[in-house]
Amino acid sequence: MQKGPFFHQWFGRPGSLKRGRIIFIWAVFIPIIFLFLSIRVFPIFTNLSLSFTNAHLIRPVTKFIGVRNFFILFKDLQFIRAFRNSLEFMVIAVPGEILIGLIFALLLTRKVRGRNIRGEGLFQTLYFIPYILPMVPAIIIWRFFFSPGEFGLANYLLGLIGISRVAWMSNPRVLLLAIIGIHIWKNLGFFLIVFLVALKAVPRDLMDAARIDGASGWQTIIRIEIPMIKPTLLFGTVLATLIAWSAFTEVYTMSQGSDVSSGAEIQVLMLRMYQEVFTYSNTGKGSAISMVIFIMSVIFILIEFKIFKGKRI
Amino acid sequence: MVSPFVWAILISFMEKTDIIAVPPRIWPSKWVFANYIMLSQVAPFFRFFLNSLLISSVAVLFIAITCPMAGYILAKFNFRGLGFVFGLILATTFVPLETYLIPLYLTVKTFGWVNTYQGMIFPLLISSTGIFLLRQYIMSIPDSLIDSAHIDGCSEFGIFWKIIFPLSFPATSAVVIVNWVYTWSQVFMWYLVMANTEKMFPMEVGLMYFQRHFITDYGGMMAAAVITCIPALLFFCIFRTKIIEGIAYTGSKY
């Protein structure tokens, strides 16, 4: 079959540059993009559509039931508890990680008598190691640290200072705070590194000019360095929000222990979704919870964009 | 910061009586290895390690090839819809894997890949961050190099393998290292969902399931936890600067 000029206009003559490029794109790009779409894009729509049905892992009949899933959820006491826990998680973990990471990064970039602080590499490494370690062993180690027995190091150390023992494991409010603390401990290294790199990229002559103009150290920090790293701060905050909302491993591992009597009280939304889908086989409700997590994350990210982009530099 | 981990190592060498002593001891009075020897009888920890190794290696290998390819096309080519695709990639960069868990699980279930290696590796094959970073990096490769290669008669695939891929090595290695750490230490929920039999557990899931053997055996528990941390720590010791550079690069490109 003779290919006409229209075909050659689009697909190039055989052996031409254009034909080579088109073949490359089709052989390489389209499969990758297809894989990308099926892993990252289509599932969002599947999630959305599933949340409006009563899909079930075992029962084969799926019916469209509209927003009934959401109504059932919002009346469920356990869901509300999980929602509050997730909110608490985000409210404490995100500022914690960002602020502490920022403060440490600022400290590491101070000049003492004109020279950089020594031991910066060591500090970086020490704080970065918890980020590298897998979460499950870390939680197991911390759980032993907070043990209620006589050998629990946490209570022992508190006793040394003179504070009475805290019921770490049996009081769910305290346990949630402890888990959030572990979450912050683990992710601090990442934010420290990111902020450190961003702070180092602030041009030194800006700082020197301000110093010459008479700005004190504190003023250079507030008025110059922090505004200069605003994009990085926004990036960090968004990332911290997302990982706070999808926290799962910490809470799951903690509540698998034998000395935790408050498994249901410290539940987080993501854990609730897991329970809904894999214990109760209810994918419709699970998708609804997933959509709630997604929507809450998006809401807070939009708020953060407003905060960081709204103010004047 | 690392004191809990150091303390866990010390405990794993202690005897039972030392561990539950009051007040809590930090340094073992007698160094015992029984905890570690007991581990191999409780669970096939080496098998867990091999599983983790397999999953991470395959995922990272795939990413090392697809990210430069996609980045090259996004950076140097120009056709309709490319901007839209790039926008999609950018938009999905931050969304964590757990958000897609249910649809991904259903997809993998229809393929029959539950509890197989393919199933566990499947969502780890694409890294939006990786593609974005590679695109930014490849954009800095001068067009004249590519044009002169074309003039000399190089095929498109040849250009990719011989010019773009070697030149984008720094960015690719950063992406590879960050993704290795990610698939080894930070993917837990997906592995938990996928792995249903003992033989398929990666390290974290294996530790998770076998901690019920150690309810009061704190020494054994700490030994198991330490063993799970060792590969990540070893990797960190070897590639320390590269890892920190990679993470800094990933985080600073915004």
Chai-1 contact restraints between the chains, C-beta under 6 A:
chainA,res_idxA,chainB,res_idxB,connection_type,confidence,min_distance_angstrom,max_distance_angstrom,comment,restraint_id
A,G20,B,E156,contact,1.0,0.0,6.0,A-B,restraint_1
A,R21,B,E156,contact,1.0,0.0,6.0,A-B,restraint_2
A,F24,B,E156,contact,1.0,0.0,6.0,A-B,restraint_3
A,V28,B,M69,contact,1.0,0.0,6.0,A-B,restraint_4
A,F29,B,I73,contact,1.0,0.0,6.0,A-B,restraint_5
A,I32,B,T66,contact,1.0,0.0,6.0,A-B,restraint_6
A,I32,B,A70,contact,1.0,0.0,6.0,A-B,restraint_7
A,L35,B,I126,contact,1.0,0.0,6.0,A-B,restraint_8
A,F36,B,I126,contact,1.0,0.0,6.0,A-B,restraint_9
A,I39,B,P123,contact,1.0,0.0,6.0,A-B,restraint_10
A,I39,B,I126,contact,1.0,0.0,6.0,A-B,restraint_11
A,R40,B,T92,contact,1.0,0.0,6.0,A-B,restraint_12
A,P43,B,Y100,contact,1.0,0.0,6.0,A-B,restraint_13
A,P43,B,P103,contact,1.0,0.0,6.0,A-B,restraint_14
A,P43,B,L104,contact,1.0,0.0,6.0,A-B,restraint_15
A,T46,B,P103,contact,1.0,0.0,6.0,A-B,restraint_16
A,N47,B,P103,contact,1.0,0.0,6.0,A-B,restraint_17
A,L126,B,M1,contact,1.0,0.0,6.0,A-B,restraint_18
A,L126,B,V2,contact,1.0,0.0,6.0,A-B,restraint_19
A,Y127,B,M1,contact,1.0,0.0,6.0,A-B,restraint_20
A,I129,B,V2,contact,1.0,0.0,6.0,A-B,restraint_21
A,I132,B,A232,contact,1.0,0.0,6.0,A-B,restraint_22
A,I132,B,F236,contact,1.0,0.0,6.0,A-B,restraint_23
A,L133,B,C229,contact,1.0,0.0,6.0,A-B,restraint_24
A,L133,B,A232,contact,1.0,0.0,6.0,A-B,restraint_25
A,P134,B,S185,contact,1.0,0.0,6.0,A-B,restraint_26
A,P134,B,E204,contact,1.0,0.0,6.0,A-B,restraint_27
A,V136,B,E204,contact,1.0,0.0,6.0,A-B,restraint_28
A,V136,B,L207,contact,1.0,0.0,6.0,A-B,restraint_29
A,V136,B,M208,contact,1.0,0.0,6.0,A-B,restraint_30
A,P137,B,A225,contact,1.0,0.0,6.0,A-B,restraint_31
A,P137,B,T228,contact,1.0,0.0,6.0,A-B,restraint_32
A,P137,B,C229,contact,1.0,0.0,6.0,A-B,restraint_33
A,I140,B,A225,contact,1.0,0.0,6.0,A-B,restraint_34
A,I141,B,P4,contact,1.0,0.0,6.0,A-B,restraint_35
A,I141,B,A8,contact,1.0,0.0,6.0,A-B,restraint_36
A,I141,B,A225,contact,1.0,0.0,6.0,A-B,restraint_37
A,F144,B,Y218,contact,1.0,0.0,6.0,A-B,restraint_38
A,E150,B,V22,contact,1.0,0.0,6.0,A-B,restraint_39
A,F151,B,I20,contact,1.0,0.0,6.0,A-B,restraint_40
A,F151,B,P24,contact,1.0,0.0,6.0,A-B,restraint_41
A,L153,B,P24,contact,1.0,0.0,6.0,A-B,restraint_42
A,Y156,B,P23,contact,1.0,0.0,6.0,A-B,restraint_43
A,Y156,B,P24,contact,1.0,0.0,6.0,A-B,restraint_44
A,I193,B,I244,contact,1.0,0.0,6.0,A-B,restraint_45
A,I193,B,I247,contact,1.0,0.0,6.0,A-B,restraint_46
A,I193,B,A248,contact,1.0,0.0,6.0,A-B,restraint_47
A,V194,B,G251,contact,1.0,0.0,6.0,A-B,restraint_48
A,V197,B,A248,contact,1.0,0.0,6.0,A-B,restraint_49
A,V197,B,S252,contact,1.0,0.0,6.0,A-B,restraint_50
A,P231,B,Y254,contact,1.0,0.0,6.0,A-B,restraint_51
A,F235,B,Y254,contact,1.0,0.0,6.0,A-B,restraint_52
A,L242,B,F94,contact,1.0,0.0,6.0,A-B,restraint_53
A,L242,B,P96,contact,1.0,0.0,6.0,A-B,restraint_54
A,S246,B,P96,contact,1.0,0.0,6.0,A-B,restraint_55
A,S246,B,E98,contact,1.0,0.0,6.0,A-B,restraint_56
A,F248,B,M189,contact,1.0,0.0,6.0,A-B,restraint_57
A,T249,B,F188,contact,1.0,0.0,6.0,A-B,restraint_58
A,S258,B,I215,contact,1.0,0.0,6.0,A-B,restraint_59
A,M270,B,E98,contact,1.0,0.0,6.0,A-B,restraint_60
A,V277,B,I102,contact,1.0,0.0,6.0,A-B,restraint_61
A,T283,B,I102,contact,1.0,0.0,6.0,A-B,restraint_62
A,G286,B,I102,contact,1.0,0.0,6.0,A-B,restraint_63
A,S287,B,I102,contact,1.0,0.0,6.0,A-B,restraint_64
A,S290,B,I102,contact,1.0,0.0,6.0,A-B,restraint_65
A,F294,B,T99,contact,1.0,0.0,6.0,A-B,restraint_66
